[in-house]
Amino acid sequence: MLRVSYQELLNELNRALQKLGLESERASLCARLFTETTCDGVYSHGLNRFSRFVTMIHNGSIDVHARP
């Protein structure tokens, strides 16, 4: 099993999210939430869900510029 440190995972997810168009602050928050849920063992909302999240950005289901 490949092990990645918390900080490394956080940094990579943050980088990927910014590349997908999320502004820095929102990418950081999103990356932190994915990383923390992974570390907490909530696999349904952690790294296992990240590829689906990316797909939803690409297909327009998630608008990275939308505000609640």
PQR file with spaces between the fields and no chain letter, atoms N, CA, C, O and H, PARSE charges and radii, in Angstrom:
ATOM       1  N    MET     1       0.852   -1.168    0.000 -0.4000 1.5000
ATOM       2  CA   MET     1       0.000    0.000    0.000 -0.0000 2.0000
ATOM       3  C    MET     1       0.900    1.233    0.000  0.5500 1.7000
ATOM       4  O    MET     1       1.837    1.334    0.791 -0.5500 1.4000
ATOM       5  N    LEU     2       0.603    2.150   -0.884 -0.4000 1.5000
ATOM       6  CA   LEU     2       1.340    3.410   -0.966 -0.0000 2.0000
ATOM       7  C    LEU     2       0.862    4.346    0.133  0.5500 1.7000
ATOM       8  O    LEU     2      -0.340    4.543    0.314 -0.5500 1.4000
ATOM       9  H    LEU     2      -0.159    2.067   -1.526  0.4000 1.0000
ATOM      10  N    ARG     3       1.798    4.914    0.854 -0.4000 1.5000
ATOM      11  CA   ARG     3       1.463    5.872    1.917 -0.0000 2.0000
ATOM      12  C    ARG     3       1.980    7.236    1.506  0.5500 1.7000
ATOM      13  O    ARG     3       3.115    7.378    1.052 -0.5500 1.4000
ATOM      14  H    ARG     3       2.774    4.754    0.707  0.4000 1.0000
ATOM      15  N    VAL     4       1.139    8.227    1.671 -0.4000 1.5000
ATOM      16  CA   VAL     4       1.468    9.608    1.332 -0.0000 2.0000
ATOM      17  C    VAL     4       1.215   10.439    2.578  0.5500 1.7000
ATOM      18  O    VAL     4       0.218   10.241    3.272 -0.5500 1.4000
ATOM      19  H    VAL     4       0.216    8.112    2.040  0.4000 1.0000
ATOM      20  N    SER     5       2.112   11.365    2.858 -0.4000 1.5000
ATOM      21  CA   SER     5       1.930   12.202    4.047 -0.0000 2.0000
ATOM      22  C    SER     5       0.743   13.146    3.853  0.5500 1.7000
ATOM      23  O    SER     5       0.341   13.459    2.733 -0.5500 1.4000
ATOM      24  H    SER     5       2.922   11.527    2.294  0.4000 1.0000
ATOM      25  N    TYR     6       0.206   13.581    4.976 -0.4000 1.5000
ATOM      26  CA   TYR     6      -0.900   14.543    4.960 -0.0000 2.0000
ATOM      27  C    TYR     6      -0.524   15.761    4.116  0.5500 1.7000
ATOM      28  O    TYR     6      -1.283   16.175    3.241 -0.5500 1.4000
ATOM      29  H    TYR     6       0.532   13.327    5.887  0.4000 1.0000
ATOM      30  N    GLN     7       0.642   16.325    4.382 -0.4000 1.5000
ATOM      31  CA   GLN     7       1.057   17.551    3.697 -0.0000 2.0000
ATOM      32  C    GLN     7       1.236   17.338    2.200  0.5500 1.7000
ATOM      33  O    GLN     7       0.867   18.199    1.402 -0.5500 1.4000
ATOM      34  H    GLN     7       1.259   15.989    5.094  0.4000 1.0000
ATOM      35  N    GLU     8       1.794   16.211    1.820 -0.4000 1.5000
ATOM      36  CA   GLU     8       1.986   15.919    0.399 -0.0000 2.0000
ATOM      37  C    GLU     8       0.639   15.780   -0.314  0.5500 1.7000
ATOM      38  O    GLU     8       0.459   16.313   -1.409 -0.5500 1.4000
ATOM      39  H    GLU     8       2.094   15.511    2.468  0.4000 1.0000
ATOM      40  N    LEU     9      -0.297   15.073    0.296 -0.4000 1.5000
ATOM      41  CA   LEU     9      -1.624   14.929   -0.289 -0.0000 2.0000
ATOM      42  C    LEU     9      -2.313   16.282   -0.385  0.5500 1.7000
ATOM      43  O    LEU     9      -2.882   16.621   -1.422 -0.5500 1.4000
ATOM      44  H    LEU     9      -0.151   14.640    1.185  0.4000 1.0000
ATOM      45  N    LEU    10      -2.260   17.045    0.684 -0.4000 1.5000
ATOM      46  CA   LEU    10      -2.857   18.375    0.687 -0.0000 2.0000
ATOM      47  C    LEU    10      -2.280   19.241   -0.423  0.5500 1.7000
ATOM      48  O    LEU    10      -3.031   19.887   -1.155 -0.5500 1.4000
ATOM      49  H    LEU    10      -1.797   16.769    1.526  0.4000 1.0000
ATOM      50  N    ASN    11      -0.972   19.263   -0.558 -0.4000 1.5000
ATOM      51  CA   ASN    11      -0.315   20.081   -1.587 -0.0000 2.0000
ATOM      52  C    ASN    11      -0.706   19.654   -2.994  0.5500 1.7000
ATOM      53  O    ASN    11      -0.970   20.498   -3.851 -0.5500 1.4000
ATOM      54  H    ASN    11      -0.362   18.739    0.036  0.4000 1.0000
ATOM      55  N    GLU    12      -0.745   18.352   -3.236 -0.4000 1.5000
ATOM      56  CA   GLU    12      -1.071   17.863   -4.581 -0.0000 2.0000
ATOM      57  C    GLU    12      -2.525   18.118   -4.954  0.5500 1.7000
ATOM      58  O    GLU    12      -2.824   18.497   -6.087 -0.5500 1.4000
ATOM      59  H    GLU    12      -0.530   17.666   -2.540  0.4000 1.0000
ATOM      60  N    LEU    13      -3.430   17.909   -3.998 -0.4000 1.5000
ATOM      61  CA   LEU    13      -4.839   18.187   -4.283 -0.0000 2.0000
ATOM      62  C    LEU    13      -5.049   19.683   -4.512  0.5500 1.7000
ATOM      63  O    LEU    13      -5.804   20.076   -5.402 -0.5500 1.4000
ATOM      64  H    LEU    13      -3.187   17.601   -3.078  0.4000 1.0000
ATOM      65  N    ASN    14      -4.394   20.501   -3.725 -0.4000 1.5000
ATOM      66  CA   ASN    14      -4.489   21.945   -3.883 -0.0000 2.0000
ATOM      67  C    ASN    14      -3.993   22.360   -5.270  0.5500 1.7000
ATOM      68  O    ASN    14      -4.638   23.150   -5.960 -0.5500 1.4000
ATOM      69  H    ASN    14      -3.781   20.182   -3.002  0.4000 1.0000
ATOM      70  N    ARG    15      -2.848   21.821   -5.665 -0.4000 1.5000
ATOM      71  CA   ARG    15      -2.288   22.134   -6.984 -0.0000 2.0000
ATOM      72  C    ARG    15      -3.249   21.714   -8.096  0.5500 1.7000
ATOM      73  O    ARG    15      -3.487   22.472   -9.037 -0.5500 1.4000
ATOM      74  H    ARG    15      -2.324   21.180   -5.105  0.4000 1.0000
ATOM      75  N    ALA    16      -3.792   20.519   -7.985 -0.4000 1.5000
ATOM      76  CA   ALA    16      -4.713   20.011   -9.004 -0.0000 2.0000
ATOM      77  C    ALA    16      -5.975   20.865   -9.084  0.5500 1.7000
ATOM      78  O    ALA    16      -6.458   21.160  -10.177 -0.5500 1.4000
ATOM      79  H    ALA    16      -3.599   19.903   -7.221  0.4000 1.0000
ATOM      80  N    LEU    17      -6.504   21.258   -7.940 -0.4000 1.5000
ATOM      81  CA   LEU    17      -7.729   22.058   -7.930 -0.0000 2.0000
ATOM      82  C    LEU    17      -7.501   23.450   -8.510  0.5500 1.7000
ATOM      83  O    LEU    17      -8.366   23.981   -9.205 -0.5500 1.4000
ATOM      84  H    LEU    17      -6.111   21.017   -7.053  0.4000 1.0000
ATOM      85  N    GLN    18      -6.357   24.034   -8.234 -0.4000 1.5000
ATOM      86  CA   GLN    18      -6.057   25.334   -8.834 -0.0000 2.0000
ATOM      87  C    GLN    18      -5.907   25.204  -10.340  0.5500 1.7000
ATOM      88  O    GLN    18      -6.336   26.082  -11.089 -0.5500 1.4000
ATOM      89  H    GLN    18      -5.654   23.602   -7.669  0.4000 1.0000
ATOM      90  N    LYS    19      -5.307   24.122  -10.782 -0.4000 1.5000
ATOM      91  CA   LYS    19      -5.163   23.867  -12.222 -0.0000 2.0000
ATOM      92  C    LYS    19      -6.535   23.695  -12.887  0.5500 1.7000
ATOM      93  O    LYS    19      -6.702   24.016  -14.064 -0.5500 1.4000
ATOM      94  H    LYS    19      -4.959   23.409  -10.174  0.4000 1.0000
ATOM      95  N    LEU    20      -7.512   23.188  -12.128 -0.4000 1.5000
ATOM      96  CA   LEU    20      -8.869   23.019  -12.646 -0.0000 2.0000
ATOM      97  C    LEU    20      -9.668   24.323  -12.636  0.5500 1.7000
ATOM      98  O    LEU    20     -10.798   24.360  -13.123 -0.5500 1.4000
ATOM      99  H    LEU    20      -7.376   22.927  -11.172  0.4000 1.0000
ATOM     100  N    GLY    21      -9.088   25.392  -12.084 -0.4000 1.5000
ATOM     101  CA   GLY    21      -9.745   26.689  -12.133 -0.0000 2.0000
ATOM     102  C    GLY    21     -10.257   27.236  -10.818  0.5500 1.7000
ATOM     103  O    GLY    21     -10.786   28.347  -10.790 -0.5500 1.4000
ATOM     104  H    GLY    21      -8.170   25.362  -11.688  0.4000 1.0000
ATOM     105  N    LEU    22     -10.121   26.503   -9.733 -0.4000 1.5000
ATOM     106  CA   LEU    22     -10.555   27.041   -8.445 -0.0000 2.0000
ATOM     107  C    LEU    22      -9.563   28.111   -8.003  0.5500 1.7000
ATOM     108  O    LEU    22      -8.352   27.941   -8.140 -0.5500 1.4000
ATOM     109  H    LEU    22      -9.692   25.600   -9.756  0.4000 1.0000
ATOM     110  N    GLU    23     -10.084   29.209   -7.473 -0.4000 1.5000
ATOM     111  CA   GLU    23      -9.187   30.236   -6.953 -0.0000 2.0000
ATOM     112  C    GLU    23      -8.452   29.677   -5.738  0.5500 1.7000
ATOM     113  O    GLU    23      -8.906   28.717   -5.115 -0.5500 1.4000
ATOM     114  H    GLU    23     -11.068   29.346   -7.361  0.4000 1.0000
ATOM     115  N    SER    24      -7.336   30.274   -5.415 -0.4000 1.5000
ATOM     116  CA   SER    24      -6.417   29.747   -4.407 -0.0000 2.0000
ATOM     117  C    SER    24      -7.084   29.427   -3.074  0.5500 1.7000
ATOM     118  O    SER    24      -6.891   28.337   -2.534 -0.5500 1.4000
ATOM     119  H    SER    24      -6.968   31.054   -5.921  0.4000 1.0000
ATOM     120  N    GLU    25      -7.862   30.357   -2.539 -0.4000 1.5000
ATOM     121  CA   GLU    25      -8.486   30.151   -1.229 -0.0000 2.0000
ATOM     122  C    GLU    25      -9.472   28.987   -1.244  0.5500 1.7000
ATOM     123  O    GLU    25      -9.502   28.174   -0.320 -0.5500 1.4000
ATOM     124  H    GLU    25      -8.019   31.241   -2.978  0.4000 1.0000
ATOM     125  N    ARG    26     -10.273   28.916   -2.295 -0.4000 1.5000
ATOM     126  CA   ARG    26     -11.259   27.838   -2.392 -0.0000 2.0000
ATOM     127  C    ARG    26     -10.583   26.494   -2.654  0.5500 1.7000
ATOM     128  O    ARG    26     -11.019   25.469   -2.130 -0.5500 1.4000
ATOM     129  H    ARG    26     -10.249   29.577   -3.045  0.4000 1.0000
ATOM     130  N    ALA    27      -9.524   26.493   -3.458 -0.4000 1.5000
ATOM     131  CA   ALA    27      -8.779   25.259   -3.715 -0.0000 2.0000
ATOM     132  C    ALA    27      -8.162   24.745   -2.425  0.5500 1.7000
ATOM     133  O    ALA    27      -8.183   23.542   -2.163 -0.5500 1.4000
ATOM     134  H    ALA    27      -9.170   27.325   -3.883  0.4000 1.0000
ATOM     135  N    SER    28      -7.614   25.640   -1.623 -0.4000 1.5000
ATOM     136  CA   SER    28      -6.999   25.249   -0.347 -0.0000 2.0000
ATOM     137  C    SER    28      -8.022   24.623    0.589  0.5500 1.7000
ATOM     138  O    SER    28      -7.753   23.595    1.211 -0.5500 1.4000
ATOM     139  H    SER    28      -7.596   26.617   -1.837  0.4000 1.0000
ATOM     140  N    LEU    29      -9.187   25.239    0.689 -0.4000 1.5000
ATOM     141  CA   LEU    29     -10.242   24.704    1.552 -0.0000 2.0000
ATOM     142  C    LEU    29     -10.700   23.338    1.059  0.5500 1.7000
ATOM     143  O    LEU    29     -10.821   22.396    1.842 -0.5500 1.4000
ATOM     144  H    LEU    29      -9.405   26.074    0.183  0.4000 1.0000
ATOM     145  N    CYS    30     -10.949   23.236   -0.211 -0.4000 1.5000
ATOM     146  CA   CYS    30     -11.423   21.984   -0.795 -0.0000 2.0000
ATOM     147  C    CYS    30     -10.377   20.876   -0.607  0.5500 1.7000
ATOM     148  O    CYS    30     -10.716   19.752   -0.239 -0.5500 1.4000
ATOM     149  H    CYS    30     -10.851   24.001   -0.847  0.4000 1.0000
ATOM     150  N    ALA    31      -9.117   21.202   -0.862 -0.4000 1.5000
ATOM     151  CA   ALA    31      -8.039   20.227   -0.693 -0.0000 2.0000
ATOM     152  C    ALA    31      -7.950   19.779    0.763  0.5500 1.7000
ATOM     153  O    ALA    31      -7.741   18.598    1.040 -0.5500 1.4000
ATOM     154  H    ALA    31      -8.842   22.116   -1.161  0.4000 1.0000
ATOM     155  N    ARG    32      -8.107   20.717    1.687 -0.4000 1.5000
ATOM     156  CA   ARG    32      -8.048   20.381    3.113 -0.0000 2.0000
ATOM     157  C    ARG    32      -9.188   19.438    3.490  0.5500 1.7000
ATOM     158  O    ARG    32      -8.987   18.479    4.235 -0.5500 1.4000
ATOM     159  H    ARG    32      -8.277   21.676    1.462  0.4000 1.0000
ATOM     160  N    LEU    33     -10.384   19.714    2.973 -0.4000 1.5000
ATOM     161  CA   LEU    33     -11.531   18.853    3.298 -0.0000 2.0000
ATOM     162  C    LEU    33     -11.356   17.447    2.738  0.5500 1.7000
ATOM     163  O    LEU    33     -11.630   16.471    3.435 -0.5500 1.4000
ATOM     164  H    LEU    33     -10.547   20.493    2.368  0.4000 1.0000
ATOM     165  N    PHE    34     -10.905   17.327    1.491 -0.4000 1.5000
ATOM     166  CA   PHE    34     -10.647   16.002    0.917 -0.0000 2.0000
ATOM     167  C    PHE    34      -9.567   15.274    1.718  0.5500 1.7000
ATOM     168  O    PHE    34      -9.697   14.081    1.992 -0.5500 1.4000
ATOM     169  H    PHE    34     -10.682   18.121    0.925  0.4000 1.0000
ATOM     170  N    THR    35      -8.506   15.984    2.092 -0.4000 1.5000
ATOM     171  CA   THR    35      -7.399   15.372    2.820 -0.0000 2.0000
ATOM     172  C    THR    35      -7.825   14.949    4.218  0.5500 1.7000
ATOM     173  O    THR    35      -7.514   13.840    4.654 -0.5500 1.4000
ATOM     174  H    THR    35      -8.401   16.953    1.870  0.4000 1.0000
ATOM     175  N    GLU    36      -8.531   15.820    4.918 -0.4000 1.5000
ATOM     176  CA   GLU    36      -8.950   15.489    6.289 -0.0000 2.0000
ATOM     177  C    GLU    36      -9.933   14.328    6.326  0.5500 1.7000
ATOM     178  O    GLU    36      -9.830   13.459    7.192 -0.5500 1.4000
ATOM     179  H    GLU    36      -8.783   16.721    4.564  0.4000 1.0000
ATOM     180  N    THR    37     -10.878   14.302    5.405 -0.4000 1.5000
ATOM     181  CA   THR    37     -11.830   13.195    5.416 -0.0000 2.0000
ATOM     182  C    THR    37     -11.137   11.878    5.078  0.5500 1.7000
ATOM     183  O    THR    37     -11.521   10.823    5.583 -0.5500 1.4000
ATOM     184  H    THR    37     -10.961   15.008    4.702  0.4000 1.0000
ATOM     185  N    THR    38     -10.117   11.940    4.223 -0.4000 1.5000
ATOM     186  CA   THR    38      -9.333   10.742    3.925 -0.0000 2.0000
ATOM     187  C    THR    38      -8.613   10.262    5.181  0.5500 1.7000
ATOM     188  O    THR    38      -8.648    9.077    5.511 -0.5500 1.4000
ATOM     189  H    THR    38      -9.805   12.797    3.812  0.4000 1.0000
ATOM     190  N    CYS    39      -7.966   11.183    5.874 -0.4000 1.5000
ATOM     191  CA   CYS    39      -7.237   10.828    7.104 -0.0000 2.0000
ATOM     192  C    CYS    39      -8.177   10.334    8.201  0.5500 1.7000
ATOM     193  O    CYS    39      -7.798    9.494    9.018 -0.5500 1.4000
ATOM     194  H    CYS    39      -7.938   12.146    5.607  0.4000 1.0000
ATOM     195  N    ASP    40      -9.394   10.855    8.216 -0.4000 1.5000
ATOM     196  CA   ASP    40     -10.381   10.447    9.220 -0.0000 2.0000
ATOM     197  C    ASP    40     -11.053    9.120    8.867  0.5500 1.7000
ATOM     198  O    ASP    40     -11.804    8.572    9.674 -0.5500 1.4000
ATOM     199  H    ASP    40      -9.701   11.537    7.553  0.4000 1.0000
ATOM     200  N    GLY    41     -10.786    8.604    7.669 -0.4000 1.5000
ATOM     201  CA   GLY    41     -11.360    7.331    7.262 -0.0000 2.0000
ATOM     202  C    GLY    41     -12.748    7.437    6.670  0.5500 1.7000
ATOM     203  O    GLY    41     -13.456    6.435    6.569 -0.5500 1.4000
ATOM     204  H    GLY    41     -10.175    9.049    7.014  0.4000 1.0000
ATOM     205  N    VAL    42     -13.154    8.646    6.273 -0.4000 1.5000
ATOM     206  CA   VAL    42     -14.459    8.837    5.633 -0.0000 2.0000
ATOM     207  C    VAL    42     -14.229    8.727    4.122  0.5500 1.7000
ATOM     208  O    VAL    42     -14.176    9.726    3.405 -0.5500 1.4000
ATOM     209  H    VAL    42     -12.579    9.460    6.355  0.4000 1.0000
ATOM     210  N    TYR    43     -14.097    7.492    3.674 -0.4000 1.5000
ATOM     211  CA   TYR    43     -13.671    7.258    2.298 -0.0000 2.0000
ATOM     212  C    TYR    43     -14.684    7.701    1.258  0.5500 1.7000
ATOM     213  O    TYR    43     -14.319    7.938    0.107 -0.5500 1.4000
ATOM     214  H    TYR    43     -14.140    6.681    4.257  0.4000 1.0000
ATOM     215  N    SER    44     -15.946    7.817    1.638 -0.4000 1.5000
ATOM     216  CA   SER    44     -16.962    8.252    0.684 -0.0000 2.0000
ATOM     217  C    SER    44     -16.818    9.728    0.311  0.5500 1.7000
ATOM     218  O    SER    44     -17.389   10.167   -0.688 -0.5500 1.4000
ATOM     219  H    SER    44     -16.242    7.624    2.574  0.4000 1.0000
ATOM     220  N    HIS    45     -16.070   10.494    1.094 -0.4000 1.5000
ATOM     221  CA   HIS    45     -15.906   11.916    0.802 -0.0000 2.0000
ATOM     222  C    HIS    45     -14.439   12.340    0.798  0.5500 1.7000
ATOM     223  O    HIS    45     -14.141   13.534    0.822 -0.5500 1.4000
ATOM     224  H    HIS    45     -15.606   10.138    1.906  0.4000 1.0000
ATOM     225  N    GLY    46     -13.541   11.392    0.768 -0.4000 1.5000
ATOM     226  CA   GLY    46     -12.119   11.698    0.757 -0.0000 2.0000
ATOM     227  C    GLY    46     -11.530   11.523   -0.625  0.5500 1.7000
ATOM     228  O    GLY    46     -12.176   11.814   -1.633 -0.5500 1.4000
ATOM     229  H    GLY    46     -13.783   10.422    0.748  0.4000 1.0000
ATOM     230  N    LEU    47     -10.315   11.052   -0.663 -0.4000 1.5000
ATOM     231  CA   LEU    47      -9.574   10.902   -1.912 -0.0000 2.0000
ATOM     232  C    LEU    47     -10.307    9.999   -2.901  0.5500 1.7000
ATOM     233  O    LEU    47     -10.217   10.202   -4.111 -0.5500 1.4000
ATOM     234  H    LEU    47      -9.791   10.815    0.156  0.4000 1.0000
ATOM     235  N    ASN    48     -11.029    9.007   -2.392 -0.4000 1.5000
ATOM     236  CA   ASN    48     -11.784    8.115   -3.287 -0.0000 2.0000
ATOM     237  C    ASN    48     -12.803    8.876   -4.120  0.5500 1.7000
ATOM     238  O    ASN    48     -13.155    8.433   -5.213 -0.5500 1.4000
ATOM     239  H    ASN    48     -11.103    8.842   -1.409  0.4000 1.0000
ATOM     240  N    ARG    49     -13.275    9.990   -3.635 -0.4000 1.5000
ATOM     241  CA   ARG    49     -14.282   10.775   -4.341 -0.0000 2.0000
ATOM     242  C    ARG    49     -13.665   11.853   -5.230  0.5500 1.7000
ATOM     243  O    ARG    49     -14.373   12.469   -6.027 -0.5500 1.4000
ATOM     244  H    ARG    49     -12.990   10.349   -2.747  0.4000 1.0000
ATOM     245  N    PHE    50     -12.381   12.086   -5.108 -0.4000 1.5000
ATOM     246  CA   PHE    50     -11.740   13.190   -5.818 -0.0000 2.0000
ATOM     247  C    PHE    50     -11.857   13.057   -7.337  0.5500 1.7000
ATOM     248  O    PHE    50     -12.132   14.045   -8.018 -0.5500 1.4000
ATOM     249  H    PHE    50     -11.806   11.586   -4.460  0.4000 1.0000
ATOM     250  N    SER    51     -11.656   11.868   -7.872 -0.4000 1.5000
ATOM     251  CA   SER    51     -11.748   11.710   -9.329 -0.0000 2.0000
ATOM     252  C    SER    51     -13.162   12.007   -9.825  0.5500 1.7000
ATOM     253  O    SER    51     -13.330   12.570  -10.907 -0.5500 1.4000
ATOM     254  H    SER    51     -11.433   11.065   -7.318  0.4000 1.0000
ATOM     255  N    ARG    52     -14.163   11.639   -9.058 -0.4000 1.5000
ATOM     256  CA   ARG    52     -15.557   11.967   -9.421 -0.0000 2.0000
ATOM     257  C    ARG    52     -15.763   13.480   -9.397  0.5500 1.7000
ATOM     258  O    ARG    52     -16.437   14.028  -10.269 -0.5500 1.4000
ATOM     259  H    ARG    52     -14.026   11.182   -8.179  0.4000 1.0000
ATOM     260  N    PHE    53     -15.195   14.149   -8.417 -0.4000 1.5000
ATOM     261  CA   PHE    53     -15.273   15.598   -8.297 -0.0000 2.0000
ATOM     262  C    PHE    53     -14.648   16.258   -9.528  0.5500 1.7000
ATOM     263  O    PHE    53     -15.211   17.203  -10.080 -0.5500 1.4000
ATOM     264  H    PHE    53     -14.648   13.704   -7.708  0.4000 1.0000
ATOM     265  N    VAL    54     -13.500   15.767   -9.951 -0.4000 1.5000
ATOM     266  CA   VAL    54     -12.832   16.295  -11.138 -0.0000 2.0000
ATOM     267  C    VAL    54     -13.698   16.069  -12.378  0.5500 1.7000
ATOM     268  O    VAL    54     -13.851   16.969  -13.204 -0.5500 1.4000
ATOM     269  H    VAL    54     -13.043   15.000   -9.502  0.4000 1.0000
ATOM     270  N    THR    55     -14.257   14.882  -12.505 -0.4000 1.5000
ATOM     271  CA   THR    55     -15.143   14.587  -13.635 -0.0000 2.0000
ATOM     272  C    THR    55     -16.325   15.547  -13.668  0.5500 1.7000
ATOM     273  O    THR    55     -16.711   16.026  -14.734 -0.5500 1.4000
ATOM     274  H    THR    55     -14.132   14.151  -11.834  0.4000 1.0000
ATOM     275  N    MET    56     -16.892   15.825  -12.514 -0.4000 1.5000
ATOM     276  CA   MET    56     -18.041   16.727  -12.438 -0.0000 2.0000
ATOM     277  C    MET    56     -17.656   18.166  -12.799  0.5500 1.7000
ATOM     278  O    MET    56     -18.477   18.906  -13.340 -0.5500 1.4000
ATOM     279  H    MET    56     -16.578   15.435  -11.647  0.4000 1.0000
ATOM     280  N    ILE    57     -16.437   18.560  -12.511 -0.4000 1.5000
ATOM     281  CA   ILE    57     -15.960   19.883  -12.948 -0.0000 2.0000
ATOM     282  C    ILE    57     -15.853   19.885  -14.467  0.5500 1.7000
ATOM     283  O    ILE    57     -16.304   20.824  -15.124 -0.5500 1.4000
ATOM     284  H    ILE    57     -15.770   17.958  -12.071  0.4000 1.0000
ATOM     285  N    HIS    58     -15.255   18.832  -15.027 -0.4000 1.5000
ATOM     286  CA   HIS    58     -15.080   18.755  -16.478 -0.0000 2.0000
ATOM     287  C    HIS    58     -16.406   18.707  -17.235  0.5500 1.7000
ATOM     288  O    HIS    58     -16.517   19.288  -18.314 -0.5500 1.4000
ATOM     289  H    HIS    58     -14.889   18.070  -14.494  0.4000 1.0000
ATOM     290  N    ASN    59     -17.413   18.024  -16.688 -0.4000 1.5000
ATOM     291  CA   ASN    59     -18.677   17.916  -17.425 -0.0000 2.0000
ATOM     292  C    ASN    59     -19.653   19.045  -17.116  0.5500 1.7000
ATOM     293  O    ASN    59     -20.773   19.062  -17.628 -0.5500 1.4000
ATOM     294  H    ASN    59     -17.322   17.552  -15.811  0.4000 1.0000
ATOM     295  N    GLY    60     -19.228   19.981  -16.283 -0.4000 1.5000
ATOM     296  CA   GLY    60     -20.054   21.155  -16.005 -0.0000 2.0000
ATOM     297  C    GLY    60     -21.027   21.003  -14.857  0.5500 1.7000
ATOM     298  O    GLY    60     -21.766   21.941  -14.558 -0.5500 1.4000
ATOM     299  H    GLY    60     -18.319   19.967  -15.868  0.4000 1.0000
ATOM     300  N    SER    61     -21.055   19.864  -14.208 -0.4000 1.5000
ATOM     301  CA   SER    61     -21.955   19.672  -13.060 -0.0000 2.0000
ATOM     302  C    SER    61     -21.537   20.539  -11.875  0.5500 1.7000
ATOM     303  O    SER    61     -22.373   20.953  -11.071 -0.5500 1.4000
ATOM     304  H    SER    61     -20.455   19.101  -14.450  0.4000 1.0000
ATOM     305  N    ILE    62     -20.243   20.807  -11.777 -0.4000 1.5000
ATOM     306  CA   ILE    62     -19.723   21.702  -10.738 -0.0000 2.0000
ATOM     307  C    ILE    62     -19.129   22.919  -11.428  0.5500 1.7000
ATOM     308  O    ILE    62     -18.246   22.796  -12.277 -0.5500 1.4000
ATOM     309  H    ILE    62     -19.564   20.470  -12.430  0.4000 1.0000
ATOM     310  N    ASP    63     -19.615   24.082  -11.060 -0.4000 1.5000
ATOM     311  CA   ASP    63     -19.095   25.340  -11.583 -0.0000 2.0000
ATOM     312  C    ASP    63     -18.115   25.886  -10.541  0.5500 1.7000
ATOM     313  O    ASP    63     -18.518   26.290   -9.450 -0.5500 1.4000
ATOM     314  H    ASP    63     -20.332   24.182  -10.370  0.4000 1.0000
ATOM     315  N    VAL    64     -16.835   25.895  -10.886 -0.4000 1.5000
ATOM     316  CA   VAL    64     -15.802   26.303   -9.931 -0.0000 2.0000
ATOM     317  C    VAL    64     -15.872   27.791   -9.580  0.5500 1.7000
ATOM     318  O    VAL    64     -15.226   28.240   -8.633 -0.5500 1.4000
ATOM     319  H    VAL    64     -16.508   25.567  -11.772  0.4000 1.0000
ATOM     320  N    HIS    65     -16.652   28.547  -10.340 -0.4000 1.5000
ATOM     321  CA   HIS    65     -16.767   29.987  -10.092 -0.0000 2.0000
ATOM     322  C    HIS    65     -18.067   30.362   -9.370  0.5500 1.7000
ATOM     323  O    HIS    65     -18.268   31.525   -9.019 -0.5500 1.4000
ATOM     324  H    HIS    65     -17.177   28.182  -11.110  0.4000 1.0000
ATOM     325  N    ALA    66     -18.944   29.384   -9.148 -0.4000 1.5000
ATOM     326  CA   ALA    66     -20.233   29.646   -8.491 -0.0000 2.0000
ATOM     327  C    ALA    66     -20.031   29.979   -7.022  0.5500 1.7000
ATOM     328  O    ALA    66     -19.083   29.522   -6.382 -0.5500 1.4000
ATOM     329  H    ALA    66     -18.781   28.439   -9.433  0.4000 1.0000
ATOM     330  N    ARG    67     -20.938   30.778   -6.512 -0.4000 1.5000
ATOM     331  CA   ARG    67     -20.933   31.129   -5.081 -0.0000 2.0000
ATOM     332  C    ARG    67     -22.270   30.718   -4.485  0.5500 1.7000
ATOM     333  O    ARG    67     -23.317   30.917   -5.102 -0.5500 1.4000
ATOM     334  H    ARG    67     -21.708   31.148   -7.031  0.4000 1.0000
ATOM     335  N    PRO    68     -22.236   30.141   -3.278 -0.5600 1.5000
ATOM     336  CA   PRO    68     -23.505   29.748   -2.662  0.2800 2.0000
ATOM     337  C    PRO    68     -24.304   30.975   -2.217  0.5500 1.7000
ATOM     338  O    PRO    68     -25.401   30.834   -1.677 -0.5500 1.4000
